[in-house]
Amino acid sequence: MNFIIAGAVEAVKELYGQEIAENVINIQETRKEFEGQVTIVVFPIVRFSKKSPEETANDIGSFLQQNVAEVTGFNVVKGFLNLVIAESYWIDLFNNTLLQPDFLSIKPRGEKVMVEYSSPNTNKPLHLGHVRNNLLGYSVSELLKADGYEVIKVNLVNDRGIHICKSMLAWQNWGNGETPESSGLKGDHLVGKYYVLYDKKEKEELQNIISTYHEIGTTLSQFQKDKFGGAIGVLQTALDQNDPQALKRGFDIFASTVQNIINRFQSEENFDNIQEFVTLVNNSSFVSVAKMLQQWEQGDTEVVGLWEKMNGWVYEGFDVTYKKLGVDFDKYYYESNTYLLGKDTVEEGLAKGVFFKKEDGSVWIDLTADGLDQKLVLRADGTSVYITQDLGTAQMKYDDFGMDKSIYVVGNEQDYHFKVLFLILEKLGKSWAKGLYHLSYGMVDLPSGKMKSREGTVVDADDLVNEMVETAKQKTEELGKTNDFSEADKEDLYTTIGLGALKYFLLKVEPKKRLLFDPAESIDFQGNTGPFIQYTHARIKSLLSRADYHYAVADYSNIKLTPTELEMVMLLAKYPTEISEAAKAYSPAFIANYLYEVAKLFNKFYHETPPIIKEEDTAAKQHRLNLCKIAADVIKSGMGILGIKVPERM
């Protein structure tokens, strides 16, 4: 529609003697209740015409009808100028653009984008929240590719830390040598089982510590009661509230209190009365898992060997899930290799005066002037915090690939973290920091409520995929349209429909929005669902096959487009623009909902058009088959961006 914009700019110049920029002309699709296809919003032009919106619209409409061949009529509704575009324009657009082989081709931009997604922990299998992350990251990558970017897909694996050690300690203490082979479990499921077991055992131990404290209460000195009592109260509250962070804080305080009493009052006569209590604390899983992390960081051979073995199990399990989901990566980064990075960046920041050092030796940055707070970037003992590691990893990724943009696909609970990270990198003068973007997405809820990994109440990704495939099988067989399929073809179809339903349901919602996932609602062959769009594609392919379709340009001398056919040409022609807009917003939801509109409109066309195969007018038949072919191509291309396969028949 650039010719409309150019014509309107010329109209303002000729009619009012004013030179205006093209961006002053705001065009949009005409609302269905009015005649026309293109609407110019006149209000921004009024300050140049010095006339009312209606007068201005009539002036410009008359000018365009007289001077732009494609404009055959117009009407004015308040400050909106609705233009009627000649049918010949749409036919020419259809034949010379939509039907051409390069209509769906990708035009390289010469820019490189990194998309980091998945980022799992190796202490548990992937769950529904990870599924949204993976599908969103993969789809955004494919969307950017379709918009001409060179894309690098990376996965930063969280394979170290206290949570990893919890699974390791539980397996070491209570695993009896169980392996994926001996248990029949996927490796990530096996390790996740011990993470849940650790949580259960830890709570039992803490409750035992609290009970023992109350049992020996009469033998404690007042000092011991004062010291222990507060920490015991914190522990009990945290257990009652089921708050893991509060438990950790409470136990850290408690363990420190016990150690202080041991150091200060070991010679007291009544110290023996709390010996059992002290032993319970010192032998607790909380203490043991902290020691294990220290041993790992010191390179203890036995601990590192156990870590490598259990992580190996998890990676094999992850690979199976990634293949099921149809996602992949060009590069893996591991926190075990990156957690010490960033210290050089801290030194650089100190030298530049971006960071400052406190009396205890810790290093900070003051972001209060930017509406944030002071942020610790290096502890007093010289150890890193998360932001330190992320600063170093960001630099390493840029050094590796030199990308123009870098997208972090991470849940919205990390919004503040990324604001701080990006701001620090900008203040450090990193030229590439402006290209960093946090694709923040909302959590996934279920009809049954929230998920909790520690309690084993998450919706496992593998179980979810299997459930979706089984539901697709049941619903498809109810329709009775696969009787002539081989068993292998049936299984492939059920997988295609089940995964298509899952992916479409999660991707059709804007990333920033929290969503409620209902598996039953997602697998429906009617409405805004993946199976409805898949079925539409299969219907078109069946029609083309039965018509023995071959490409040819129709003779339009005796063809007049129906309103629905004109609407289809307009909608299909918007596909490249939809891709660009979706890529700009990092939102596959744009594409998902556009495809739903294409599928809906095609089905309207299909039902209101006499049987195409029986059409005796050769030109009309070719035209309509061409329209079907482009609709199928656009659906297949768009669904591919969403990571969804479309079947040839259903």
C-alpha positions in Angstrom: 0.0 0.0 0.0 3.0 2.3 -0.3 1.4 3.9 -3.4 -1.6 5.0 -1.3 0.8 6.7 1.2 2.7 8.3 -1.7 -0.5 9.5 -3.3 -1.8 11.0 0.0 1.5 12.9 0.5 1.2 14.3 -3.0 -2.4 15.2 -2.3 -1.5 17.3 0.8 1.3 19.0 -1.3 -1.0 19.8 -4.2 -4.1 20.7 -2.2 -2.7 22.6 0.7 0.9 23.5 -0.3 2.4 21.5 2.5 5.3 19.1 2.4 4.7 16.2 4.9 6.6 13.1 5.9 5.2 9.7 4.9 4.8 8.7 8.5 2.1 11.3 8.9 -0.2 9.1 6.7 -1.7 6.5 8.9 -3.4 3.7 6.9 -5.3 0.6 8.1 -7.6 -2.0 6.9 -11.2 -0.8 6.3 -13.7 -2.1 8.9 -16.0 -4.7 7.5 -19.2 -2.7 7.9 -17.9 0.0 5.4 -17.2 -0.2 1.7 -13.5 -0.2 0.8 -10.3 -2.0 1.6 -7.9 0.7 2.8 -8.6 3.5 5.3 -6.6 6.7 5.8 -6.9 8.2 9.3 -7.3 11.9 8.4 -7.0 13.5 11.9 -3.1 14.0 11.7 -3.5 15.8 8.4 -6.0 18.4 9.6 -3.3 20.7 11.0 -2.0 21.0 7.4 -5.3 21.4 5.7 -6.8 23.9 8.2 -10.2 22.2 7.5 -12.5 19.9 9.3 -11.7 16.1 9.2 -14.7 15.4 6.9 -13.7 18.2 4.4 -10.1 17.1 4.5 -11.1 13.5 3.8 -13.3 14.4 0.9 -10.5 16.6 -0.6 -7.9 13.8 -0.4 -10.4 11.1 -1.5 -11.3 13.1 -4.7 -7.6 13.7 -5.4 -6.7 10.0 -5.1 -9.6 8.9 -7.2 -8.6 11.2 -10.0 -4.8 10.7 -9.8 -4.2 7.1 -8.5 -5.4 4.5 -11.0 -5.9 1.8 -8.4 -8.4 4.0 -6.4 -11.8 3.6 -7.9 -14.0 5.1 -5.2 -14.1 6.4 -1.7 -16.4 7.2 1.2 -15.9 9.3 4.4 -17.0 8.3 7.9 -16.1 11.2 10.2 -12.3 11.5 10.1 -11.8 8.2 8.2 -11.3 8.1 4.5 -12.3 4.6 3.1 -10.8 3.8 -0.3 -12.1 1.3 -2.8 -9.1 -0.4 -4.6 -9.6 -1.7 -8.1 -10.2 -5.5 -8.3 -7.5 -5.6 -11.0 -4.9 -4.5 -8.4 -5.8 -7.4 -6.1 -5.7 -9.9 -9.0 -2.3 -8.5 -10.1 -1.0 -8.8 -6.5 -2.2 -12.4 -6.2 -0.6 -13.5 -9.5 2.6 -11.5 -9.4 3.4 -11.7 -5.7 1.5 -14.4 -3.8 1.8 -17.1 -6.5 5.5 -16.4 -7.2 8.0 -18.9 -5.8 9.8 -16.2 -3.8 6.6 -15.1 -1.9 7.6 -17.2 1.2 11.4 -16.9 0.7 13.6 -15.3 3.4 15.5 -12.2 2.6 18.6 -12.0 4.8 19.0 -8.9 6.9 22.7 -9.4 7.6 22.1 -9.2 11.4 22.9 -11.9 14.0 20.7 -12.7 17.0 21.3 -15.0 19.9 18.3 -16.6 21.6 19.0 -18.2 25.0 16.2 -20.5 26.2 15.4 -23.6 28.2 18.1 -23.1 30.9 17.1 -26.1 33.0 18.4 -27.3 36.4 20.0 -30.7 36.5 18.2 -31.7 39.7 14.9 -32.4 38.1 13.1 -33.2 34.8 11.6 -30.6 32.6 8.0 -29.6 33.6 5.1 -27.6 32.1 6.9 -24.2 32.9 9.9 -25.4 31.0 7.7 -26.5 28.2 6.4 -22.9 27.7 10.0 -21.6 27.9 11.3 -24.1 25.3 8.4 -23.7 22.9 8.6 -19.9 23.2 12.4 -19.8 22.7 12.3 -22.1 19.8 9.4 -20.3 18.1 11.0 -16.9 18.6 14.2 -18.2 17.0 12.3 -19.5 14.0 10.3 -16.3 13.8 13.5 -14.2 13.7 14.9 -16.6 11.0 11.8 -16.1 8.9 12.3 -12.3 9.2 15.9 -12.7 7.8 18.1 -12.8 10.9 20.9 -15.2 11.4 20.0 -17.0 14.7 22.1 -18.8 17.3 20.0 -20.9 19.7 21.8 -21.5 23.1 21.0 -23.3 26.3 22.7 -22.2 29.6 22.4 -25.3 31.8 22.3 -24.7 35.6 24.4 -27.8 36.5 25.9 -26.7 39.8 24.8 -25.3 43.2 23.2 -26.4 46.4 20.0 -27.7 44.6 22.1 -30.1 42.5 23.9 -31.3 45.6 20.6 -32.1 47.3 19.8 -34.7 44.6 23.3 -36.0 44.9 23.3 -36.4 48.7 19.8 -38.1 48.6 21.0 -40.6 46.0 24.2 -41.2 47.9 22.4 -41.7 51.3 19.3 -43.6 50.2 19.8 -44.6 46.5 21.3 -48.1 47.0 23.1 -47.7 43.7 19.9 -47.3 41.7 20.5 -46.3 38.0 18.2 -45.4 35.1 18.8 -49.0 33.7 18.0 -50.7 37.0 14.9 -48.5 37.7 13.5 -48.2 34.2 13.3 -44.5 34.7 14.7 -41.8 32.5 17.8 -40.3 34.0 16.2 -36.9 34.7 13.2 -38.5 36.3 15.5 -40.6 38.5 17.5 -37.6 39.7 14.3 -35.6 40.2 12.9 -38.5 42.4 15.9 -38.0 44.8 15.4 -34.2 44.8 11.9 -34.8 46.1 13.1 -37.4 48.6 15.7 -34.9 49.9 13.0 -32.4 50.6 11.0 -35.0 52.5 13.9 -36.2 54.6 15.1 -32.7 55.3 11.7 -31.7 56.7 11.6 -34.9 58.8 15.1 -34.0 60.2 14.2 -30.4 61.0 11.0 -31.5 62.8 13.2 -34.0 64.8 15.6 -31.2 65.7 12.7 -29.1 66.9 11.2 -31.9 68.9 14.6 -32.7 70.5 15.0 -29.1 71.5 11.7 -29.1 73.3 12.6 -32.4 75.0 15.8 -31.0 76.5 14.3 -27.6 77.2 14.4 -28.0 81.0 18.2 -28.7 81.0 19.1 -25.6 79.0 20.6 -22.5 80.5 18.6 -19.2 80.0 21.3 -18.1 77.5 20.9 -21.2 75.5 17.1 -20.9 75.6 17.3 -17.3 74.4 19.7 -18.1 71.6 18.1 -21.3 70.4 14.5 -20.3 70.9 14.3 -17.6 68.3 16.0 -19.8 65.6 13.6 -22.7 66.5 10.7 -20.4 66.1 11.9 -19.4 62.6 12.3 -23.0 61.6 8.9 -24.0 62.9 7.2 -21.1 61.0 9.1 -21.9 57.8 8.0 -25.6 58.1 4.4 -24.6 58.7 4.4 -22.2 55.8 6.3 -24.7 53.6 8.7 -21.9 52.6 12.1 -23.3 51.4 13.8 -19.9 51.4 12.7 -19.2 55.0 13.8 -22.7 56.0 17.3 -22.0 54.6 17.6 -18.7 56.4 16.3 -20.2 59.6 18.6 -23.1 59.5 21.6 -21.0 58.7 20.9 -18.8 61.7 20.2 -21.9 63.8 23.4 -23.8 62.8 25.5 -20.6 63.4 23.9 -20.3 66.9 24.7 -23.9 67.7 28.3 -23.4 66.6 28.7 -20.3 68.7 27.4 -22.1 71.8 29.7 -25.0 71.2 32.7 -22.6 70.9 31.8 -20.5 73.9 30.3 -22.9 76.4 31.8 -26.3 75.6 33.3 -26.3 79.1 30.0 -25.7 80.8 28.7 -28.5 83.1 25.4 -28.7 81.3 26.9 -28.8 77.8 26.6 -32.6 77.8 22.9 -32.2 78.0 22.7 -30.7 74.5 25.3 -33.0 72.9 22.7 -35.2 71.2 21.0 -32.0 70.0 24.3 -30.6 68.6 25.0 -34.0 66.9 21.6 -33.9 65.2 22.3 -30.5 63.9 25.8 -31.2 62.7 24.7 -34.5 61.0 21.7 -32.9 59.3 21.2 -32.9 55.5 21.4 -29.1 55.6 24.9 -29.2 56.9 25.9 -32.2 54.7 24.7 -30.7 51.5 26.6 -27.5 52.2 29.8 -29.5 52.8 29.2 -31.4 49.5 29.0 -28.1 47.6 32.3 -26.9 49.2 33.9 -30.3 48.2 32.7 -29.9 44.7 34.1 -26.4 44.4 37.4 -27.7 45.8 37.5 -30.4 43.1 37.0 -33.4 45.4 37.4 -36.5 43.2 34.6 -38.5 44.6 32.0 -35.7 44.7 32.9 -34.5 41.2 32.7 -38.1 39.9 29.2 -38.5 41.4 28.2 -35.1 40.0 29.4 -36.1 36.5 27.5 -39.4 36.7 24.2 -38.0 37.8 24.4 -35.0 35.4 25.1 -37.5 32.6 21.8 -39.3 33.4 20.0 -36.0 33.3 21.4 -34.9 30.0 20.3 -38.2 28.4 16.9 -37.6 29.8 16.7 -34.0 28.6 17.7 -35.0 25.1 14.8 -37.3 24.8 12.4 -34.6 26.0 13.9 -32.0 23.6 13.4 -34.4 20.7 9.8 -35.0 21.7 9.2 -31.2 21.9 11.0 -30.7 18.6 13.4 -28.1 19.9 17.2 -27.9 19.5 20.2 -25.8 20.2 23.4 -24.6 18.4 25.4 -24.2 21.6 25.3 -25.3 25.2 26.9 -23.3 28.0 27.2 -24.8 31.5 27.2 -22.8 34.8 29.9 -25.2 36.1 32.2 -23.6 33.5 30.9 -20.0 33.8 30.2 -19.5 37.6 33.7 -18.1 38.1 33.4 -15.7 35.2 32.8 -12.0 35.8 35.5 -11.2 38.3 37.6 -9.6 35.5 34.5 -7.5 34.7 34.3 -6.5 38.4 37.9 -5.3 38.3 37.1 -3.4 35.1 34.2 -1.7 36.7 36.3 -0.8 39.8 38.9 0.8 37.5 36.2 2.8 35.7 34.6 3.9 38.9 31.4 2.1 38.0 31.6 -0.1 41.1 32.8 0.8 44.6 34.3 -1.3 47.4 32.9 -1.2 51.0 35.0 -1.5 54.1 34.5 -5.2 54.4 35.9 -5.7 50.9 32.6 -6.4 49.1 32.0 -4.7 45.7 28.8 -2.9 44.9 27.2 -0.7 42.3 24.8 2.2 43.2 21.8 2.3 40.9 19.6 4.4 43.1 19.8 7.3 40.6 18.3 5.0 38.1 15.3 4.1 40.3 16.8 0.8 41.4 19.0 0.0 44.5 22.5 -0.8 45.5 23.6 -4.2 44.1 26.2 -6.5 45.4 28.5 -7.8 42.5 31.2 -9.5 44.6 31.2 -10.8 48.2 33.7 -9.7 50.8 35.4 -13.1 50.6 35.9 -12.6 46.8 33.2 -15.1 45.8 30.8 -14.4 43.0 27.0 -13.8 43.2 24.6 -14.6 40.3 25.0 -11.2 38.7 28.8 -11.5 38.6 28.5 -14.8 36.7 25.9 -13.3 34.3 28.1 -10.3 33.6 31.0 -12.7 32.6 28.8 -15.0 30.7 27.3 -12.1 28.7 30.8 -11.0 27.7 31.8 -14.6 26.8 28.8 -15.1 24.6 29.5 -11.9 22.7 33.1 -12.8 22.4 32.1 -16.2 20.9 29.5 -14.9 18.4 29.6 -11.1 18.1 25.8 -10.9 17.8 23.8 -7.7 17.2 21.1 -8.7 19.6 20.8 -11.2 22.4 17.4 -12.4 23.7 17.0 -14.0 27.1 13.9 -16.1 27.4 13.3 -16.2 31.2 10.2 -16.0 33.4 8.9 -12.7 34.7 10.1 -13.5 38.3 13.6 -12.4 37.0 12.5 -9.0 35.6 14.4 -7.0 38.2 17.6 -9.1 37.7 17.7 -8.4 34.0 17.1 -4.7 34.5 20.1 -4.6 36.7 22.2 -6.8 34.5 21.6 -4.8 31.3 22.0 -1.4 33.1 25.4 -2.5 34.6 26.7 -3.6 31.2 25.6 -0.3 29.7 27.4 1.6 32.5 30.5 -0.5 31.8 30.4 0.9 28.3 29.7 -2.4 26.5 28.7 -1.4 23.0 26.6 -4.5 22.6 24.5 -3.9 25.8 21.8 -2.0 23.9 21.1 -5.1 21.9 20.2 -7.2 25.1 16.5 -8.0 25.6 14.7 -10.0 28.3 11.8 -11.8 26.8 9.8 -12.0 30.0 6.9 -14.5 30.1 4.2 -15.3 32.5 3.8 -18.5 34.5 1.6 -21.4 33.5 -1.2 -22.4 35.9 -3.3 -25.5 35.8 -6.9 -26.0 36.7 -5.6 -27.8 39.8 -3.4 -25.0 41.0 0.4 -24.2 41.1 3.2 -26.6 40.7 6.0 -27.3 43.2 9.1 -29.2 42.2 10.3 -30.0 45.7 7.0 -31.8 46.5 6.9 -33.7 43.2 3.6 -32.0 42.3 4.8 -30.6 38.9 3.3 -31.6 35.6 6.2 -33.5 34.1 6.9 -32.6 30.4 7.2 -36.2 29.2 4.0 -37.2 31.0 2.2 -34.1 29.5 3.3 -34.9 25.9 2.2 -38.5 26.4 -1.1 -37.4 27.7 -1.6 -35.0 24.8 -0.9 -37.7 22.3 -3.3 -40.1 24.0 -6.0 -37.5 24.1 -5.5 -36.7 20.4 -5.8 -40.5 19.7 -9.1 -40.7 21.5 -10.6 -37.7 19.9 -9.4 -38.6 16.4 -10.7 -42.1 16.7 -14.1 -40.8 17.8 -14.4 -39.0 14.5 -13.7 -42.3 12.7 -11.7 -40.8 9.8 -8.5 -42.8 10.2 -9.8 -46.3 9.4 -7.7 -46.4 6.2 -4.5 -45.3 7.9 -1.7 -47.8 8.7 -0.9 -48.2 12.4 2.4 -46.3 11.9 0.6 -43.4 10.1 -2.0 -43.3 12.9 0.7 -43.0 15.6 2.4 -40.3 13.6 -0.8 -38.4 13.2 -1.7 -38.6 16.9 1.7 -37.3 17.9 1.4 -34.5 15.3 -2.1 -33.5 16.6 -1.2 -33.8 20.3 2.0 -31.8 20.1 0.3 -29.3 17.7 -2.5 -28.7 20.3 0.0 -28.2 23.1 2.3 -25.9 21.2 -0.5 -23.8 19.7 -2.3 -23.4 23.1 0.9 -22.1 24.8 2.0 -19.9 21.9 -1.3 -18.2 21.0 -1.1 -16.2 24.2 1.1 -13.2 24.4 4.3 -14.2 26.2 4.0 -11.6 29.0 0.6 -12.9 30.0 0.1 -15.6 32.6 -2.0 -18.5 31.2 -4.2 -21.3 32.4 -3.4 -24.5 30.5 -6.3 -26.9 30.0 -5.2 -30.0 28.0 -8.8 -30.9 27.2 -9.6 -27.5 25.8 -6.4 -27.4 23.7 -7.4 -30.5 21.7 -10.5 -29.4 19.9 -11.1 -29.6 16.2 -13.1 -26.4 16.3 -12.2 -22.9 17.5 -8.8 -21.2 18.0 -6.8 -24.4 18.4 -3.9 -26.1 16.7 -6.0 -29.1 15.6 -8.5 -26.8 13.8 -5.7 -25.2 11.8 -4.1 -28.6 11.1 -7.4 -30.0 10.0 -7.9 -27.0 7.6 -4.5 -27.6 6.1 -5.3 -31.3 5.6 -8.7 -30.4 4.0 -6.9 -28.1 1.5 -4.3 -30.7 0.7 -7.0 -33.3 0.1 -8.9 -31.0 -2.2 -5.7 -30.2 -4.2 -4.9 -33.9 -4.5 -8.4 -34.8 -5.7 -8.3 -32.0 -8.2 -4.9 -33.1 -9.4 -3.7 -29.5 -9.0 -1.0 -28.0 -11.1 0.2 -24.4 -11.0 -1.0 -22.1 -13.8 -2.1 -18.5 -13.9 -5.9 -18.3 -14.4 -7.5 -16.2 -17.2 -9.3 -13.4 -15.3 -11.2 -11.9 -18.2 -14.5 -13.4 -17.1 -13.8 -13.8 -13.3 -15.1 -11.5 -10.7 -13.7 -12.0 -7.2 -16.3 -12.7 -4.5 -16.1 -10.6 -1.3 -14.6 -13.6 0.5 -12.1 -14.3 -2.2 -11.0 -10.6 -2.1 -10.7 -10.9 1.7 -8.6 -14.0 1.3 -6.2 -12.3 -1.1 -5.8 -9.4 1.3 -5.3 -11.6 4.3 -2.8 -13.9 2.6 -0.9 -10.9 1.3 -0.4 -9.6 4.8 1.7 -12.7 5.8 5.2 -11.2 5.4 4.1 -8.1 7.3 2.7 -10.3 10.1 6.1 -12.0 10.3 7.9 -8.7 10.6 5.6 -7.3 13.2 5.7 -10.6 15.2 9.5 -10.6 15.1 9.7 -7.0 16.2 7.5 -7.9 19.2 9.2 -11.3 19.8 5.7 -12.7 19.9 4.7 -15.9 18.1 1.1 -15.1 19.3 0.9 -12.7 16.4 1.5 -15.6 13.9 -0.8 -18.1 15.8 -3.8 -15.8 15.8 -3.1 -14.7 12.2 -3.2 -18.4 11.1 -6.5 -18.9 13.0 -7.9 -16.0 10.9 -6.6 -17.6 7.7 -8.1 -21.0 8.7 -11.4 -19.4 9.6 -11.6 -17.5 6.3 -10.7 -20.5 4.2 -13.4 -22.6 5.8 -15.9 -19.8 5.1 -14.7 -19.7 1.5 -14.9 -23.5 1.3 -18.5 -23.7 2.6 -19.9 -20.8 0.5 -18.2 -21.8 -2.8 -19.8 -24.4 -5.0 -17.7 -27.6 -5.1 -14.4 -26.5 -6.7 -13.7 -30.0 -8.2 -17.0 -29.9 -10.1 -16.5 -26.4 -11.4 -16.8 -26.5 -15.2 -15.3 -23.1 -15.8 -11.6 -23.9 -16.2 -10.4 -20.4 -15.4 -12.6 -20.1 -12.2 -11.5 -23.6 -11.1 -7.8 -22.7 -11.6 -8.2 -19.4 -9.7 -9.9 -21.1 -6.7 -7.3 -23.9 -6.6 -4.5 -21.3 -6.7 -6.2 -19.6 -3.8 -6.3 -22.9 -1.9 -2.7 -23.6 -2.7 -1.4 -20.3 -1.2 -3.6 -20.7 1.9 -2.1 -24.1 2.5 1.5 -22.8 1.9 0.9 -19.9 4.4 -0.5 -22.2 7.0 2.3 -24.7 6.7 4.9 -21.9 6.8 3.4 -20.2 9.8 2.8 -23.4 11.7 6.4 -24.3 11.0 7.5 -21.0 12.8 5.5 -22.2 15.8 7.3 -25.6 15.6 4.1 -27.3 14.6 3.8 -30.0 11.9 0.8 -30.0 9.6 -0.5 -33.3 8.3 -1.3 -33.9 4.6 -4.5 -35.8 5.7 -6.5 -36.3 8.8 
